[in-house]
């Protein structure tokens, strides 16, 4: 189950690109099915499972032009899990090369259609 969704950055590359951090409640949770919509100038990511809004951001004029032109947006998602991807207090070095271990994060990129309300 999705705990929180944070929109960290909105860019224009070839189309509108939205960077999102998704915090899941448990490592076995796989229920993140996003739907994208625009109402006025507000870009909203909602859950396709139950229809609840997860995150929203206001778009400027050039970002609106790009999303209206393409009728789609690129979603770049970085998944985190509560209890696994917090701030590391103790850094455990890898003795062979002297670098600190990092927790694995899953990244996901997709292009989704945008509905206009």
Helices and strands as residue ranges (DSSP letters): E 2-12, E 16-24, E 34-39, E 42-47, E 53-58, H 61-70, E 72-81, E 93-94, E 99-100, E 106-116
